[in-house]
Amino acid sequence: MARVDSMLWFMMGFAQLLLGGRIGGDPTLELLGIILQGTGGSSVILGLYFLMFLARHEKEFTEGYSKMEKTAFLRDAEGRVVDLEDTTPKAVKAIWYIVPTGLTILGALAWLTSG
């Protein structure tokens, strides 16, 4: 689930790049467009950084991160907690990855074709 966060940075960055490219006319609005394009580009770079950082250190995050509201305790015969099991259905997990990835790809394509 942690990789979805980097997709949010990508979506936010491409949205800023698209908005910054469309703003024009008044010199003040052109300055705002330049600022939006600068912050959008840096958001895309931040998304890349988080994606690479999480890919490199994924083992550390999976061992130390658990959403307690989405887990169930597995107990042995004596009632001791043996393990935590994620009870989220695979379809829900897939949707949490497919939607941000699809929106990121659409945003990137829109930005590349608007150039």
C-alpha positions, 0 to 999 in steps of 0.5 A, spaced: 500 500 500 505 504 501 507 505 493 500 508 492 503 514 496 508 515 490 502 515 485 499 520 489 505 525 488 505 523 480 498 525 480 499 531 483 505 533 479 502 532 473 495 536 475 500 542 476 504 541 470 497 541 466 494 547 470 501 551 469 501 550 462 494 552 461 494 559 465 496 565 460 494 572 458 495 576 464 503 577 466 501 575 474 497 569 471 503 567 467 508 567 473 503 563 477 503 558 471 511 558 471 510 557 479 505 551 478 510 548 472 516 548 477 512 545 483 509 540 478 515 538 476 518 537 483 512 533 485 513 528 479 521 528 481 519 527 489 514 521 486 520 518 483 524 518 489 519 515 493 518 510 488 525 508 488 526 509 495 520 504 497 522 499 492 529 499 495 527 499 502 521 495 502 523 489 506 524 494 512 517 497 511 513 491 510 516 488 517 514 495 521 508 497 518 501 494 519 494 497 519 491 494 525 484 496 523 485 491 517 488 485 520 486 479 524 489 476 530 491 469 529 492 465 535 494 458 537 491 453 542 493 457 548 490 463 546 497 467 544 497 471 538 501 468 533 501 472 527 497 478 524 493 477 518 491 482 513 483 481 511 483 486 506 480 482 499 485 482 493 480 485 489 480 491 494 487 491 494 488 491 486 483 497 486 487 501 490 493 500 485 489 500 479 486 507 480 492 511 482 496 508 476 491 509 471 490 516 473 497 517 473 498 514 466 492 518 463 495 525 467 502 523 464 499 522 457 495 528 457 501 533 459 505 529 454 500 531 448 499 538 450 506 540 450 
